[in-house]
Amino acid sequence: MFGYRQPAFIEKISWPHALQASFRIIKHTNGMRKTFVIVAILIAMCFQGCIVVSIYPFYKEADITYNKSLEGDWVDQDRNNWRIHKNPLKPNSYELHATKNGREATLLCHLFKLNGELYMDMTPISDNTEEILVFDLHMIPAHSIAKVTELTDQAVNIKWFNEERLRTMFTENRIKISHELIMDQDSKSKDDGIYLLTASTDELQKFVTKYGNDESMYDNDLKLQLTK
């Protein structure tokens, strides 16, 4: 399946098969019913490392901003192509089309501001692989959070929050925010798991506001540099 048929918050999401993995929740922290979920990190098609992901968006409607400079055809630091344009079905949002080795994946993107800082929330919409309905209906879209450090009509630089840093803070009991520790079925220890934030948008924004200017929350492998 590829392309828009309904807005992402109405339509089911089809995620790239190469990135799909089945996970089981092993840590119950906020009353969420224990169940099997699938979390795909779409950005991993272009980057190494793990990004911070959430069930809920990091933005509120009042925080959203739109900058036409983000639109256009771009090339990232690894020579992958990105095509960004206004989302025709959801006001003040973008569609990001990322292409690598013949695979094209589409993400829904919102720019938003917190305390004067510019951030980007991304969530997957679709890709150009074959649809398998019974599988795709089990997909749960996740939101990622990145800080925008440069945005002009010729250059875009963003950096994602690093899940490894978040993992350390959780294991050292230095942070309290609703989450689930998710393990794939072959994991040997909790170190193999992924931290999925399940906090409300209010909680998420407190987290972003507190740590958004902390450089230790970011990683050089989790940066995107776009040029025209």
Order of alpha helices (4+ residues) and beta strands (2+ residues): beta-beta-beta-beta-beta-beta-beta-beta-beta-alpha-beta-beta-alpha-beta-beta-alpha-beta
